[in-house]
Amino acid sequence: MFKLKTFTIFFAILLLFSTFAPTLSGFAAFSVPFELASEGVYMVNLDTDIVVMSKNPDKKLYPASTVKIMTCLVALENIKDFSAKVDCPYECFNEFYGDNPNYYGASTAGIEPLQENVTYNDCLYGLMLASGCEAANILAYNIGGGDISKFIKMMNDTADKIGCTGTHFANTHGLFNENNYTTAKDLYLITKYALDKYPGFLKICNTYEYEMPKNETYPDGVTVTHTNAMMRESSDYYYDGIKGIKTGSINSYNLKKNGEWGEDIPGFCSLVTCAERGGYSYLVVTLQAPYTNSTGETGVTHFEDHAKLYDWAFDEFEYAQIIGANEQVMQVDVSKGLEADKVGIVTTEDFYTLMPRTLDKTSIQQIKPVIEPFVAPVEKGVSVGELELRLNGETLAKIPLVTENEVVLDIVEDYKEKLMNILKSPQFITIVIVLIALIITYAVARTLHRNKKRKLAEMERRRKIQMAPRDKRGNNRRR
């Protein structure tokens, strides 16, 4: 991430909060209340990586000299000794004097063919400040082992590695070529990668002037200055807090059809900068703004767009707390609790994010998880899911939720419930039915047994009577 040289107390606090904040999963870019001349735009808050504005972010456009950002990046990845001398053969200069009108009048860093006192460091500063096209080719020739095309392949391979999906480079310097194209989002990814991985990248890009080595044309040396007028205090386009990074402009270009060069086509301006103010930092990429503005001024439309975007962002946005840690978002029922029948559900983290100052925070939608009722005992701090925060249908963050407090089990209620569960259980009911059936069976059997016993007794009594002696009349005698 882009590192600020100085931190205000406010920003230090914001960084502290953001360290513990959940990771943002996405954020919708906002619309701006003004027109932008650039065809492609991508603006990101570097403190949060939130995209605050985009326009045609994935449209393939011509980058002009912002190609040199990739040239610088590949060079930084491969140079081992920045003070080492480089070779400056004619091969690095010849294409600017050939038959391609798009390569005429190339910007230079004051390096001569066969010059022997030029270092890698000189080329890097000449590349990014003066936009030296010969410096780009010299870096490519030396790093590519004498093969500029090999270096261009390295540029395209690096773009693929970074995750660019709409980018292709055909040269090292950005002079017009139909096969030189990128997107605003891709160029942001390239620049952000360079800023994050190589602190020296911004040191070079944010230097305003540099003394190039002496040669026959410049026996006293030559001081090159940054082509970004927003860095020059005497310029009408000076912007306080601006940092580099790279301009790109083509006043006109030609297309070749049927072997012939056509008429001049109006050119365009591209620009990549970053800026900080009041503890906030942004990176802006704009591609293909018209070379001439509405008043007829040339080569400034990209500066106008960047100034508008920075003014808007610095005025519009603030880093605000959306929800705090241990904030209760809902309650869930608890059965068999001794002193409570509900438990609170709370957030585990503070969540801060970049928001428009005028936005009503209540418009941020809270999507709560579906949580089944608890049965006591319930422990404090039990994970129960995530709270999703949404704005305009986009997910801002997902914050872990836990139980707020402990709920003790009511033992009496627990035993009562267990007893009722036993009484209602199919097993218990089956046992009762079986017992009743056994009792009934036993009662019936006993009754039958008694009846049988009585019948037998009666039969025995009668038998005895029949067997007793009889008198003359035939009656049993009583004894």
Secondary structure, 3 states (H helix, E strand, C coil): CCCCCCCCHHHHHHHHHHHHCCCCCCCCCCCCCCCCCCCEEEEEECCCCEEEEEECCCCCECCHHHHHHHHHHHHHHHCCCCCCECCCCHHHCHHHHCCCHHHCCCCCCCCCCCCCCCEHHHHHHHHHCCCCHHHHHHHHHHHCCCCHHHHHHHHHHHHHHHCCCCCECCCCCCCCCCCCEECHHHHHHHHHHHHHHCHHHHHHHCCCEEEECCCCCCCCCEEEECCCHHHCCCCCCCCCCEEEEEEEEEEEECCEECCEECCCEEEEEEEEEEEEECCEEEEEEEEEEECECCCCCECCHHHHHHHHHHHHHHHHEEEEEEECCCCEEEEEEEECECCCCEEEEEECCCEEEEEECCCCHHHCEEECCCCCCEECCECCCCEEEEEEEEECCEEEEEEEEEECCCECECHHHHHHHHHHHHHHCHHHHHHHHHHHHHHHHHHHHHHHHHHHHHHHHHHHHHHHHHHCCECCCCCECCC
